Amino acid sequence: MTAEVEAFAAALGGASRASRNTVMAYTRDLLHFRSFLIEQGFAIDDSGENVNLAAITDNHVRSYLATLMKQAARNTVQRKLFAIKAFFRYREATIGIASPARAIRSPRTERRLPTVLGENDVVRLIEVPIETKPDDRIPAMLRDLAIVETLYSTGLRVSELVGLNWRNIDEELRMVTVRAGKGSKDRVVPIGEPALAALFDWRRAMPVAWQPDGPVITNLRGTRLSVRGVQKIVEQRLIEAGVATAISPHGLRHCFATHLLNHGADLRSIQEMLGHSSLATTQRYTHVSVSHLQEVYRRAHPRA
């Protein structure tokens, strides 16, 4: 089976133009499936060391998935099944042997509620004092404040934040234009006055002169900051603010949506601001909001 997996990987990286990481992941998952078959003695040839691909049945695949479900997350099981399906589709197309995995359905995705900070914790994250820092650290602290304020104020993805140029911010209308990637639509989202003020405080303090078509969020050398750079800044700011809940920059997007919903915003408007193509994606925030409402009810109603 190893040679067949290698041939599939070569085809995947060639004609299908899959990324190197994708090819490596598929190969790893398929070899894991092969190891399972050998350990269980399924579809083994007379030598006892090689897998007879023609002898693999849907029951072998189901047995593998059942074992995985006891050991791994559902997303991992889904990924491995997808690799198996792709491999046997390739075999079916090239050799004509029917896929034993064709009728097998993926396990349902686990729906995890997003981690969300309370409004007071967001305030603490924003209000880390700047005055206590050495003078040479103030530009960086102003930038870090602008990052947190803007993520929470607009609900931007961190990749969208680091991709912003100054021309994308309309101070008069208090709107931000988010430039989408190929095949997607640009969108315009509101931005609050505190976030605008933080951005322009940072712009005045930038060590390298800003340009209308230049990046908004940079390092102190004027180069556009990376996604990982923003992640590190939020991690450090959580420590400085004394906020115990670990949260990523994307978590501030969750806070944005959940707090809007808690204060009466409608799902359609939140969907548009977040740039979700499907309302179903936005609806997961209703679960967080319901939890909030239940807690308010429990605390406030005399016969809760």
C-alpha positions in Angstrom: 0.0 0.0 0.0 3.0 2.3 0.6 3.8 2.6 -3.1 0.2 3.4 -4.0 0.1 6.1 -1.3 3.3 7.6 -2.7 1.8 7.6 -6.2 -1.4 9.3 -4.9 0.7 11.9 -3.1 2.7 12.6 -6.3 -0.6 13.0 -8.2 -2.0 15.3 -5.5 1.0 17.5 -5.5 1.2 17.5 -9.3 -2.0 17.7 -11.2 -4.1 18.8 -8.2 -1.5 21.4 -7.1 -2.1 20.7 -3.5 0.2 22.4 -1.0 3.2 20.5 0.4 1.6 20.6 3.8 -1.6 19.0 2.4 0.3 16.3 0.6 2.3 15.5 3.8 -0.9 15.4 5.9 -2.7 13.1 3.5 0.3 10.8 3.3 0.6 10.7 7.1 -3.1 9.9 7.6 -3.1 7.1 4.9 0.0 5.5 6.4 -1.7 5.6 9.8 -4.7 3.8 8.2 -2.3 1.2 6.8 -0.7 0.6 10.2 -4.2 0.0 11.7 -5.1 -2.5 9.0 -1.8 -4.4 9.6 -2.2 -4.4 13.4 -5.8 -5.7 13.1 -4.9 -8.2 10.4 -7.4 -6.7 8.0 -7.0 -7.2 4.2 -3.4 -8.6 4.6 -1.8 -10.7 1.9 -0.2 -14.1 2.5 3.1 -12.5 3.7 1.3 -10.9 6.6 3.1 -7.7 6.0 1.4 -6.0 3.0 -2.1 -4.6 2.6 -4.2 -6.0 -0.2 -6.1 -2.8 -1.3 -8.6 -4.8 -3.3 -9.7 -6.6 -0.1 -10.4 -3.5 1.9 -14.1 -3.2 2.6 -16.3 -0.5 4.1 -16.4 -2.5 7.4 -12.6 -2.1 7.6 -12.9 1.7 7.2 -15.7 1.9 9.7 -13.8 -0.1 12.2 -10.8 2.3 11.8 -13.1 5.3 12.3 -14.7 3.7 15.4 -11.3 3.2 17.0 -10.3 6.8 16.1 -13.5 8.2 17.7 -12.3 6.8 21.1 -8.9 8.5 20.8 -9.1 11.7 18.7 -11.3 14.7 18.2 -14.0 14.6 15.6 -12.2 17.1 13.4 -9.2 14.7 13.3 -11.5 11.8 12.4 -13.1 13.9 9.6 -9.7 14.8 8.2 -8.5 11.2 8.2 -11.7 10.0 6.5 -11.4 12.7 3.9 -7.8 11.5 3.1 -9.1 7.9 2.8 -12.0 9.0 0.5 -9.6 11.0 -1.7 -7.2 8.1 -2.0 -9.8 5.6 -3.0 -11.4 8.1 -5.5 -8.0 8.4 -7.1 -7.7 4.6 -7.2 -11.2 4.4 -8.7 -10.4 6.9 -11.4 -7.1 5.4 -12.3 -7.7 1.7 -11.9 -11.4 1.3 -11.8 -11.7 -0.3 -8.4 -14.8 0.9 -6.5 -14.1 2.9 -3.4 -15.0 1.1 -0.1 -15.4 4.5 1.6 -17.9 6.1 -0.9 -21.0 5.6 1.3 -19.4 6.4 4.6 -20.5 9.7 6.2 -18.2 11.9 8.2 -19.0 12.3 11.9 -20.7 15.5 12.8 -18.5 18.4 13.7 -18.3 19.3 17.3 -19.8 22.7 17.9 -17.7 24.4 20.4 -18.9 27.7 21.8 -16.3 30.5 21.4 -14.4 31.8 24.4 -15.6 35.3 25.2 -14.4 37.8 27.8 -16.9 39.7 29.9 -17.2 43.4 29.2 -15.3 44.3 32.3 -12.4 42.1 31.3 -12.3 43.7 27.9 -12.1 47.1 29.5 -9.2 45.9 31.7 -7.5 44.6 28.5 -7.9 48.0 26.8 -7.0 50.2 29.8 -3.5 48.8 30.6 -1.8 52.1 31.7 0.7 53.6 29.3 2.1 56.3 31.5 4.0 53.7 33.6 6.1 52.6 30.6 9.6 54.0 29.7 9.4 56.7 27.0 10.9 54.5 24.4 8.1 52.0 24.9 5.2 54.5 24.5 4.9 54.2 20.7 4.7 50.4 21.0 2.1 50.7 23.8 0.0 53.2 21.7 0.1 50.7 18.8 -0.8 47.8 21.1 -3.8 49.8 22.4 -4.8 50.6 18.9 -4.7 46.9 18.0 -6.9 45.8 20.9 -9.4 48.8 20.5 -9.7 48.1 16.7 -10.2 44.4 17.0 -12.9 44.8 19.6 -14.5 47.8 18.0 -14.8 46.4 14.5 -14.8 42.6 14.8 -12.1 42.3 12.1 -10.2 39.1 11.6 -6.6 39.5 12.6 -5.5 39.0 9.0 -7.8 41.8 8.0 -6.4 44.1 10.7 -2.8 43.6 9.6 -3.8 44.1 6.0 -5.4 47.5 6.6 -3.9 50.6 5.1 -4.5 54.2 6.3 -6.6 54.9 3.2 -9.1 52.2 4.3 -10.1 54.3 7.4 -12.6 57.0 6.9 -12.4 59.3 10.0 -15.3 61.5 9.0 -17.8 58.6 8.4 -16.2 56.5 11.1 -16.0 53.5 8.8 -13.4 50.9 7.9 -13.2 49.3 4.4 -12.0 45.7 4.6 -10.4 44.6 1.4 -11.3 41.0 0.8 -9.3 38.4 -0.9 -9.8 37.0 -4.4 -13.4 35.8 -5.0 -14.8 37.6 -1.9 -16.5 41.0 -1.5 -15.1 44.0 0.2 -17.2 45.1 3.2 -17.5 48.3 5.2 -17.8 48.2 9.0 -18.3 50.9 11.6 -15.5 51.8 14.1 -16.1 53.5 17.4 -14.6 56.8 18.5 -12.3 55.3 21.2 -10.7 53.0 18.5 -10.3 55.8 16.0 -8.7 58.0 18.7 -6.3 55.1 19.6 -5.4 54.6 15.9 -4.6 58.3 15.3 -2.6 58.5 18.6 -0.6 55.7 17.3 -0.2 57.3 13.9 1.2 60.5 15.5 3.7 58.4 17.5 4.8 56.1 14.6 8.7 56.1 14.5 8.4 55.9 10.7 6.3 58.4 8.8 3.0 57.0 7.7 1.7 57.0 4.1 -2.0 56.8 2.9 -1.3 53.6 1.1 1.0 52.4 3.9 0.1 49.8 6.6 -1.8 50.8 9.7 -0.3 48.3 12.1 3.5 48.1 11.9 6.5 47.2 13.9 8.8 50.0 15.1 10.8 49.8 11.9 7.7 50.6 9.8 7.2 47.2 8.3 3.7 45.7 8.4 3.2 43.6 11.5 2.5 39.8 11.1 -0.5 37.9 12.4 1.8 36.2 14.8 3.1 39.5 16.0 -0.4 40.6 16.9 -1.1 37.3 18.7 2.0 37.9 20.9 0.9 41.4 21.7 -2.5 40.3 22.8 -1.0 37.5 24.9 1.3 39.9 26.7 -1.4 42.5 27.2 -3.6 39.8 28.8 -0.8 39.2 31.3 -0.4 42.9 32.0 -4.1 43.4 32.5 -4.4 40.5 34.9 -7.1 38.8 32.8 -7.1 35.1 33.6 -9.0 33.9 30.6 -6.7 33.1 27.7 -8.0 34.6 24.5 -6.6 35.1 21.0 -7.0 38.2 18.7 -9.8 36.2 17.0 -11.4 35.9 20.5 -11.9 39.7 20.5 -14.0 39.1 17.3 -16.1 36.7 19.3 -16.4 39.4 22.1 -17.5 42.0 19.5 -20.3 39.8 18.2 -21.5 38.4 21.5 -21.6 41.8 23.3 -23.5 43.4 20.3 -26.0 40.6 20.5 -26.3 40.9 24.3 -27.1 44.6 23.8 -29.9 44.0 21.3 -28.2 44.0 17.8 -29.8 41.8 15.2 -28.1 38.8 13.7 -28.3 40.1 10.1 -26.4 43.3 11.0 -23.8 41.3 12.9 -23.5 38.9 10.0 -22.8 41.8 7.6 -20.2 43.4 10.0 -18.4 40.1 10.5 -18.4 39.3 6.8 -20.0 35.8 7.2 -21.4 34.4 4.0 -23.9 32.3 5.9 -26.2 33.4 8.7 -25.7 29.9 10.3 -22.1 30.8 11.1 -23.3 33.9 12.9 -26.0 32.0 14.8 -23.5 30.3 17.0 -23.3 33.5 19.0 -26.9 33.1 20.0 -25.8 30.1 22.2 -23.4 32.4 24.1 -26.1 35.0 24.3 -28.7 32.5 25.6 -26.2 31.5 28.3 -25.8 35.1 29.3 -29.6 35.6 29.4 -30.1 32.5 31.5 -27.5 33.7 34.0 -29.2 37.2 34.2 -32.5 35.4 34.7 -31.1 33.2 37.4 -29.7 36.1 39.3 -32.6 38.5 38.9 -35.9 36.6 38.9 -37.3 36.0 42.4 -38.5 32.5 41.5 -35.8 31.4 39.1 
